[in-house]
Amino acid sequence: MTVSLDPQEAAYYERLAGLWWDAEGPFWPLHGLNRFRVGYIRDRLVEHFEREQGERPLAGLRAVDIGCGGGILSESLAALGAEVLGIDPVARNIAVAERHAEGSGLPVRYAATGAEALAASGERFDVVLNMEVVEHVAGLEGFMAACCALVRPGGAMFVATINRTPLAGITAIFGAEYILRWLPKGTHQYRKLRRPAEVEACLRDGGLHVAHRTGVAVSPLTRRFRYTRSLAVNYMMMAVRDGAPAGG
């Protein structure tokens, strides 16, 4: 049972499922963001697991991509050598992801399930990807508890989301969805945006501590993403569980 599944959110992404891999379609910002966030994830994991940079620096690491959608991030991590499981409660998303992975030749596994059910099964991972998901779930605390339970000793979780500030409401919702039309209207709801302190509290409750955090900004002119000290709009963080990394 996927307790954190919001039926309205599920219906929204069910309608858009066939467009995940259209780089010029409604998910084009995600394709640009994906290239940026993959670099962040790769560099943090190389440092954490004491790896060498190369074509497959994440070889041997088990990763789960929560709320994987059409598999854009899942495939990117698999290309870096990670053993990836992508999960999503929307079955149509999983069907799209599986077809694309088959065509790309990448060995990504997918399952139409949620974090709660996966955690209850006893699965544990070196890397948990929780990217652009927390602003779409119902019941942040329960969802995050399940995500934290999936992190094995020495493992890491990455969280990326939008802050709940007036600035974020103006730029990430009104600006991006209604003015620039970078995203379909209704992609985000202000009341469900998550402040960093709220996310970090859930991570602490789950036995993890934040090892790195950064703000993310995008230029409306060049559409390029960059790091920023400010967490007022978009932000990413890496949290780790103490212990000997199994994949190190």
For each residue, the residues with C-beta under 8 A, 3 or more apart:
1: 114 116 117
2: 5 89 113 114 115 116 117
3: 114 116 138 139 142 143
4: 114 115 116 137 138 139 142 143 146
5: 2 9 10 89 114 137 138
6: 9 10 136 137 138
7: 10 11
8: 11 12
9: 5 6 12 13 136 137
10: 5 6 7 13 14 89 90
11: 7 8 14 15
12: 8 9 15 16 186 187
13: 9 10 16 17 69 90 93
14: 10 11 17 90 92 93
15: 11 12
16: 12 13 19 20 26 27 184
17: 13 14 20 70 90 92 93 95 96
18: 92 96
19: 16 22 25 26 27
20: 16 17 27 69 70 71 72 93 96 97 100
21: 70 72 96 100
22: 19 25 26 27 28
23: 27 28 31
24: 28
25: 19 22 28
26: 16 19 22 183 184
27: 16 19 20 22 23 30 31 70 72
28: 22 23 24 25 31 32 182
29: 32 33 176 182 183 218 223
30: 27 33 34 69 72 132
31: 23 27 28 34 35 72
32: 28 29 35 36 218 223 224 225
33: 29 30 36 37 132 216 218 225
34: 30 31 37 38 72 73 76
35: 31 32 38 39
36: 32 33 39 40 216 225
37: 33 34 40 41 73 131 160 236
38: 34 35 41 42 73 76 77 80
39: 35 36 42 43
40: 36 37 43 44 158 214 236
41: 37 38 44 45 77 127 129 158
42: 38 39 45 46 57 58 80
43: 39 40 46 47
44: 40 41 47 48 156 158 211 212 238
45: 41 42 48 49 51 57 58 61 127 156
46: 42 43 49 50 51 52 53 57
47: 43 44 50
48: 44 45 156 211 238 240 245
49: 45 46 61 126 245 247 248
50: 46 47 248
51: 45 46 57 58
52: 46 57
53: 46 57
54: 57
55: 80 81
56: 59 80 81
57: 42 45 46 51 52 53 54 80 81
58: 42 45 51 61 63 77 80 81 82 127
59: 56 81 82
60: 81 83 247
61: 45 49 58 81 82 83 126 127 247
62: 82 83 85 125 126 127 247
63: 58 77 82 83 84 85 125 126 127 128 129
64: 84 85 86 87 118 123 125 127 128 129 150
65: 68 71 73 74 77 84 85 86 87 129 131
66: 87 115 128 129 130 133 147
67: 87 88 130 131 132 133 136
68: 65 71 73 74 86 87 88 93 94 97 110
69: 13 20 30 72 88 93 97
70: 17 20 21 27 93 96 97 100
71: 20 65 68 74 75 86 96 97 98 100 101 108 110
72: 20 21 27 30 31 34 69 75 76
73: 34 37 38 65 68 76 77 129 131
74: 65 68 71 77 78 84 86 97 101 108 110
75: 71 72 78 79 84 100 101 104 106 108
76: 34 38 72 73 79 80
77: 38 41 58 63 65 73 74 80 82 84 127 129
78: 74 75 81 82 83 84 101 106 107 108
79: 75 76 106
80: 38 42 55 56 57 58 76 77
81: 55 56 57 58 59 60 61 78
82: 58 59 61 62 63 77 78 127
83: 60 61 62 63 78 107
84: 63 64 65 74 75 77 78 108 109
85: 62 63 64 65 108 109 110 111 123 125
86: 64 65 68 71 74 94 97 108 109 110 111
87: 64 65 66 67 68 110 111 112 113 114 115 118
88: 67 68 69 93 94 97 110 112
89: 2 5 10 112 113 114
90: 10 13 14 17 93 94 112
91: 94 95 112
92: 14 17 18 95 96
93: 13 14 17 20 68 69 70 88 90 96 97
94: 68 86 88 90 91 97 98 110 111 112
95: 17 91 92 98 99
96: 17 18 20 21 70 71 92 93 99 100
97: 20 68 69 70 71 74 86 88 93 94 100 101 108 110
98: 71 94 95 101 102 110
99: 95 96 102 103
100: 20 21 70 71 75 96 97 103 104
101: 71 74 75 78 97 98 104 106 107 108 110
102: 98 99 105
103: 99 100
104: 75 100 101
105: 102
106: 75 78 79 101
107: 78 83 101
108: 71 74 75 78 84 85 86 97 101
109: 84 85 86
110: 68 71 74 85 86 87 88 94 97 98 101
111: 85 86 87 94 118
112: 87 88 89 90 91 94
113: 2 87 89 117 118
114: 1 2 3 4 5 87 89 117 118 146
115: 2 4 66 87 118 119 143 146 147 150
116: 1 2 3 4 119 120 142 143 146
117: 1 2 113 114 120 121
118: 64 87 111 113 114 115 121 123 146 150
119: 115 116 123 146 147 149 150
120: 116 117 146
121: 117 118
122:
123: 64 85 118 119 150
124: 150 151 152 155
125: 62 63 64 85 128 150 151 152 155
126: 49 61 62 63 152 154 155 156 245 246 247
127: 41 45 58 61 62 63 64 77 82 155 156 157 158
128: 63 64 66 125 147 150 151 155 156 157 158
129: 41 63 64 65 66 73 77 157 158
130: 66 67 133 134 147 157 158 159 160
131: 37 65 67 73 158 159 160 236
132: 30 33 67 135 136 160 161
133: 66 67 130 136 137 161
134: 130 137 140 143 144 159 161 194 199
135: 132 161 162 188 189 192 193 194
136: 6 9 67 132 133 192
137: 4 5 6 9 133 134 140 143 192
138: 3 4 5 6
139: 3 4 142 143
140: 134 137 143 144 194 198 199 202
141: 144 145 202 205
142: 3 4 116 139 145 146
143: 3 4 115 116 134 137 139 140 146 147
144: 134 140 141 147 148 199 202 203 205 206
145: 141 142 148 149 202 205 206
146: 4 114 115 116 118 119 120 142 143 149 150
147: 66 115 119 128 130 143 144 150 151 157 206
148: 144 145 151 157 202 203 205 206 207 208 241
149: 119 145 146 206
150: 64 115 118 119 123 124 125 128 146 147 157
151: 124 125 128 147 148 155 156 157 206 208 240 241
152: 124 125 126 155 241 243 246
153: 241 242 243 244 245 246
154: 126 240 241 242 243 244 245 246 247 248
155: 124 125 126 127 128 151 152 240 241 243 245 246 247
156: 44 45 48 126 127 128 151 211 238 239 240 241
157: 127 128 129 130 147 148 150 151 203 208 238 239 240
158: 40 41 44 127 128 129 130 131 236 237 238 239
159: 130 131 134 199 203 236 237 239
160: 37 130 131 132 216 234 235 236 237
161: 132 133 134 135 193 194 199 234 235
162: 135 168 172 188 193 194 233 234 235
163: 168 193 194 195 196 231 232 233 234 235
164: 168 169 190 191 193 194 195
165: 168 169 195 232 233
166: 169 170
167: 170 171 232 233
168: 162 163 164 165 171 172 173 193 232 233 234
169: 164 165 166 172 173 174 190 193
170: 166 167 173 174 175
171: 167 168 174 175 176 233
172: 162 168 169 175 176 188 193 233 234
173: 168 169 170 176 177 178 188 190
174: 169 170 171 177 178 179
175: 170 171 172 178 179 180 220
176: 29 171 172 173 179 180 182 183
177: 173 174 181 182 183 184 185 186 187 188
178: 173 174 175 181 185
179: 174 175 176
180: 175 176 220
181: 177 178
182: 28 29 176 177
183: 26 29 176 177 187 188
184: 16 26 177 187
185: 177 178
186: 12 177 189
187: 12 177 183 184
188: 135 162 172 173 177 183 192 193
189: 135 186 192 193
190: 164 169 173 193
191: 164
192: 135 136 137 188 189
193: 135 161 162 163 164 168 169 172 188 189 190
194: 134 135 140 161 162 163 164 198 199
195: 163 164 165 198 199
196: 163 199 200 213 231 235 237
197: 200 201
198: 140 194 195 201 202
199: 134 140 144 159 161 194 195 196 202 203 237
200: 196 197 203 204 210 237 239
201: 197 198 204 205
202: 140 141 144 145 148 198 199 205 206
203: 144 148 157 159 199 200 206 208 209 210 239
204: 200 201 207 208 209
205: 141 144 145 148 201 202
206: 144 145 147 148 149 151 202 203
207: 148 204 241
208: 148 151 157 203 204 239 240 241
209: 203 204 239 240 242
210: 200 203 213 237 238 239
211: 44 48 156 238 239 240
212: 44 237 238
213: 196 210 231 235 236 237 238
214: 40 227 228 229 231 235 236 237
215: 227 228 229 230 231 232 233 234 235
216: 33 36 160 225 226 227 228 233 234 235 236
217: 225 226 227 228 230 233 234
218: 29 32 33 223 224 225 226 234
219: 222 223 224 226
220: 175 180 223
221:
222: 219
223: 29 32 218 219 220
224: 32 218 219
225: 32 33 36 216 217 218
226: 216 217 218 219
227: 214 215 216 217
228: 214 215 216 217
229: 214 215
230: 215 217 233
231: 163 196 213 214 215 235
232: 163 165 167 168 215
233: 162 163 165 167 168 171 172 215 216 217 230
234: 160 161 162 163 168 172 215 216 217 218
235: 160 161 162 163 196 213 214 215 216 231
236: 37 40 131 158 159 160 213 214 216
237: 158 159 160 196 199 200 210 212 213 214
238: 44 48 156 157 158 210 211 212 213
239: 156 157 158 159 200 203 208 209 210 211
240: 48 151 154 155 156 157 208 209 211
241: 148 151 152 153 154 155 156 207 208
242: 153 154 209
243: 152 153 154 155
244: 153 154 248
245: 48 49 126 153 154 155 248
246: 126 152 153 154 155
247: 49 60 61 62 126 154 155
248: 49 50 154 244 245
